Amino acid sequence: MRAIIVHGMGRTPLSMCLLAYRLRAVGMKINLFAYTVTFENWDSCTQRLRQFIENKVGDEDFIVVTHSLGSVLTRAVLPKISHKPVACFFLAPPTQACDAAHRLAPRRWYRLMAGDMGQLLANHEFMSNLPVPEMPTKIYAGDAGFTGKYSLFEGEPNDGVLMVKETLLPGIPVQIVPSLHTFIMNNRMIASDIAEQVKTKHAQLD
């Protein structure tokens, strides 16, 4: 099984290397997609992701594993590719115009760093209209963020960036893991769960 791996905003494929190593260790073929929100716009990035997937997978069975903004890019691209993944795994995905994006969007440094993709994360209409994957999909949401009186999230379970409720999609199962947003891809439990589910899916395809 091939795995297309897409990193999050402000990160590089290096951030996904431990996860990639663990998936490669169980026999998966790995392709890491790279992009930059600072120097690339939404349209060019989604077009490149579409071409990347089509060039790498051909007619092979494959999965997509994403972190954060990578899931937003992937959801936009999935309807445009003819050969669909057998499953998607979204790690800490923003699935609505999240509170963190709303707080950051007006700040000049954020606009410069995150470009138009960062602004889209605060756009309720845009986020609400993203397609929900039709293939089997699983969400992993972290809850290791600080809560309480002095937390920006008050009593809401969160990963330090997103509240758990901001990662949910209708009809999509979610697994809560004790991780922070920035490091959720390094959680060994997630890699093991993806590997187990792919093994089951591969057996069904055979």
C-alpha positions as CSV (number, residue, x, y, z in Angstrom):
1,M,0.0,0.0,0.0
2,R,1.2,3.5,-0.8
3,A,0.8,6.4,1.6
4,I,0.7,10.0,0.4
5,I,1.6,12.1,3.4
6,V,0.8,15.8,3.6
7,H,2.3,18.0,6.4
8,G,0.6,21.0,8.1
9,M,0.9,24.8,7.9
10,G,4.4,26.2,8.6
11,R,6.0,22.8,8.7
12,T,7.9,20.7,6.2
13,P,7.9,17.0,5.2
14,L,10.6,16.6,7.9
15,S,7.8,17.0,10.5
16,M,6.2,13.8,9.2
17,C,9.4,11.7,8.9
18,L,8.9,9.7,12.1
19,L,5.4,8.7,11.1
20,A,6.7,7.9,7.6
21,Y,9.4,5.8,9.1
22,R,6.9,3.8,11.2
23,L,4.6,3.2,8.2
24,R,7.5,2.3,6.0
25,A,8.6,-0.2,8.6
26,V,5.3,-2.1,8.2
27,G,5.8,-2.3,4.4
28,M,4.1,0.9,3.1
29,K,5.6,2.9,0.2
30,I,5.8,6.6,1.2
31,N,5.5,9.8,-0.7
32,L,5.8,13.1,1.2
33,F,4.2,16.2,-0.4
34,A,5.9,19.6,0.3
35,Y,4.4,23.0,0.2
36,T,4.8,26.5,1.7
37,V,1.9,28.8,2.8
38,T,4.3,31.8,2.8
39,F,5.2,31.6,-0.9
40,E,2.4,29.6,-2.5
41,N,-1.3,30.4,-2.9
42,W,-4.3,28.0,-2.5
43,D,-5.0,27.4,-6.1
44,S,-1.4,26.6,-7.1
45,C,-0.9,24.4,-4.0
46,T,-4.1,22.3,-4.6
47,Q,-3.2,21.9,-8.2
48,R,0.2,20.7,-7.4
49,L,-1.2,18.3,-4.8
50,R,-3.6,16.8,-7.3
51,Q,-0.8,16.3,-9.8
52,F,1.5,14.9,-7.2
53,I,-1.1,12.3,-6.2
54,E,-1.9,11.3,-9.8
55,N,1.8,11.0,-10.7
56,K,2.8,9.0,-7.7
57,V,-0.1,6.5,-7.4
58,G,-1.0,5.6,-11.0
59,D,-3.5,2.9,-10.5
60,E,-2.1,1.6,-7.2
61,D,-4.2,1.4,-4.0
62,F,-3.2,4.1,-1.7
63,I,-4.1,6.0,1.5
64,V,-3.7,9.7,2.4
65,V,-2.3,10.7,5.8
66,T,-2.4,14.4,6.6
67,H,-1.7,16.9,9.4
68,S,-3.7,20.0,10.1
69,L,-3.9,22.2,7.0
70,G,-2.8,19.2,4.9
71,S,-6.3,17.7,5.5
72,V,-7.9,20.9,4.2
73,L,-5.9,20.8,1.0
74,T,-6.7,17.1,0.7
75,R,-10.4,17.5,1.1
76,A,-10.4,20.1,-1.7
77,V,-8.4,17.8,-4.0
78,L,-10.2,14.4,-3.5
79,P,-13.2,15.1,-5.7
80,K,-10.8,16.1,-8.5
81,I,-8.8,12.9,-8.8
82,S,-10.2,10.0,-10.7
83,H,-8.4,7.3,-8.7
84,K,-9.5,7.7,-5.1
85,P,-7.6,6.6,-2.0
86,V,-8.9,3.6,-0.2
87,A,-8.8,5.5,3.1
88,C,-7.9,8.9,4.6
89,F,-6.4,9.6,8.0
90,F,-6.6,13.2,9.3
91,L,-4.4,14.2,12.2
92,A,-5.6,17.3,14.1
93,P,-7.6,18.6,11.1
94,P,-9.3,22.0,11.2
95,T,-12.8,21.2,10.0
96,Q,-14.4,24.6,10.6
97,A,-13.3,28.2,10.8
98,C,-11.4,27.7,14.1
99,D,-11.0,30.0,17.0
100,A,-7.2,30.2,16.6
101,A,-7.5,31.3,13.0
102,H,-10.0,33.9,13.9
103,R,-7.6,35.3,16.5
104,L,-4.6,35.3,14.3
105,A,-6.1,36.3,10.9
106,P,-6.0,40.1,11.5
107,R,-2.4,40.1,12.7
108,R,0.1,41.4,10.1
109,W,2.8,38.9,10.9
110,Y,0.4,36.0,10.4
111,R,-0.9,37.4,7.1
112,L,2.7,37.6,5.9
113,M,3.6,34.2,7.1
114,A,0.5,32.2,6.4
115,G,-0.7,33.9,3.2
116,D,-4.1,33.3,1.7
117,M,-4.2,29.7,3.0
118,G,-4.0,31.0,6.5
119,Q,-6.8,33.4,5.9
120,L,-9.0,30.7,4.5
121,L,-8.8,28.8,7.8
122,A,-10.8,31.7,9.3
123,N,-13.4,31.8,6.5
124,H,-16.6,30.2,7.7
125,E,-18.1,29.9,4.3
126,F,-15.0,28.3,2.8
127,M,-14.5,25.8,5.5
128,S,-18.2,24.9,5.6
129,N,-18.2,24.1,1.9
130,L,-15.2,21.8,1.8
131,P,-16.2,18.3,0.6
132,V,-16.5,15.6,3.3
133,P,-14.5,12.5,2.1
134,E,-16.7,9.7,0.7
135,M,-14.1,7.0,1.3
136,P,-13.4,5.5,4.8
137,T,-11.8,8.2,6.9
138,K,-10.6,8.5,10.5
139,I,-9.7,11.6,12.5
140,Y,-7.2,11.7,15.3
141,A,-7.7,14.7,17.7
142,G,-5.3,15.7,20.5
143,D,-6.4,16.6,24.0
144,A,-3.1,17.4,25.7
145,G,-3.7,21.2,25.6
146,F,-4.1,23.3,28.7
147,T,-7.6,23.9,30.0
148,G,-9.0,25.8,32.9
149,K,-9.5,29.4,34.1
150,Y,-6.4,30.8,32.3
151,S,-6.7,28.8,29.1
152,L,-7.8,30.4,25.9
153,F,-10.0,27.4,25.4
154,E,-11.4,27.5,29.0
155,G,-12.8,24.0,29.7
156,E,-12.8,22.7,26.1
157,P,-10.6,19.7,25.4
158,N,-7.9,20.9,23.0
159,D,-4.5,20.2,21.5
160,G,-3.1,23.7,22.1
161,V,-4.2,25.0,18.8
162,L,-7.6,23.4,18.0
163,M,-10.4,22.4,20.2
164,V,-11.4,18.8,19.8
165,K,-14.9,19.9,18.6
166,E,-13.1,21.9,15.8
167,T,-11.7,18.7,14.3
168,L,-15.0,16.8,13.9
169,L,-16.9,15.9,10.7
170,P,-20.3,14.4,10.4
171,G,-20.2,10.6,10.2
172,I,-16.4,10.4,10.5
173,P,-15.0,8.5,13.5
174,V,-12.6,10.3,15.8
175,Q,-10.0,8.9,18.1
176,I,-8.7,11.1,20.9
177,V,-5.0,10.9,21.7
178,P,-3.0,12.5,24.4
179,S,-1.0,14.8,22.1
180,L,-0.4,18.4,21.3
181,H,-1.2,19.8,17.8
182,T,2.4,20.3,16.8
183,F,3.6,16.8,17.7
184,I,0.5,14.6,17.2
185,M,2.1,12.9,14.1
186,N,4.8,11.5,16.4
187,N,2.3,9.6,18.5
188,R,3.1,5.9,18.1
189,M,-0.5,4.9,18.8
190,I,-1.6,6.7,15.6
191,A,1.0,5.0,13.4
192,S,0.0,1.6,14.8
193,D,-3.7,2.2,14.3
194,I,-3.1,3.4,10.7
195,A,-1.0,0.3,10.0
196,E,-3.6,-2.0,11.5
197,Q,-6.5,-0.4,9.5
198,V,-4.5,-0.6,6.3
199,K,-3.7,-4.2,6.9
200,T,-7.4,-4.9,7.3
201,K,-8.3,-2.8,4.3
202,H,-5.6,-4.6,2.2
203,A,-7.0,-8.0,3.2
204,Q,-10.5,-6.9,2.1
205,L,-9.2,-5.6,-1.3
206,D,-7.4,-9.0,-1.8
